[in-house]
Amino acid sequence: MKHRQRPSGRRWQLLSGLGAVLILMLASGACFSTPTPVPIPTLLPTPTLEPTATPVPTRTATPRPTATVTPTATPAYLITSAAIGETVTVGDLVLTVTQIVSPVVDAPEPEAGRQFVLLELTIQNTGDHVIGINPTRDMIMKDGSDQIYKISSAAMVATGGTTPDVDLAPGETIRAQIGFSVPVDAGGLQLAFGADRFRAGKIFIRLP
């Protein structure tokens, strides 16, 4: 029976060295194996922040005080009172009222329980504007109980004249007549003449 020969010492060393190198290479290959790359996460874009505006201080407007309007004083309405036969000068008007005592001949008789009050007027316009006179609107008779009476057509016939229904020119003077039918027991009679167009307000002529 043959015995296997052990390798010589030099050969053994060589084989041992190669084996060691081989083991080292295998070990190195295991240690330095290329790792599987991990994917880098996608970075989301960071939104650009809007610049913050510097707050402007709010100024509250102070309301202006309400101006107090001083009302213009309304002048008192002009009222003039005079007795029959007196001449009244007010504004653009010169007025004289006299009473007609006797009616014209053949004048109609007043109704039972009534009487005629017959008056004659002298009117002058001293202003610079033409002024129209409308006696049926401007002239009434009042008694002490404030009852009013309008011009009566029957009483006008008794005056024998004409009512002053005219346009009075600047500086013009006229004479005219008016008549009223009032109760015989009416007292405190007065003629009321609205003369605003003469700038004379209202005129009251007291009868006896």
Protein Blocks (a to p, Z undefined) as FASTA:
>chain_A
ZZdddddfklmmmmmmmmmmmmmmmmmmmmmpccdddddddddddddddddddddddddd
ddddddddddddddddddddddehiacdehjbccdddddfbacehiacddehiacddddd
ddddfbfbdcdddfklmpccddfkopacdddfklmmmnopacdddcddehiacddddddd
ddfkbghiacdddfklnonopaddddZZ
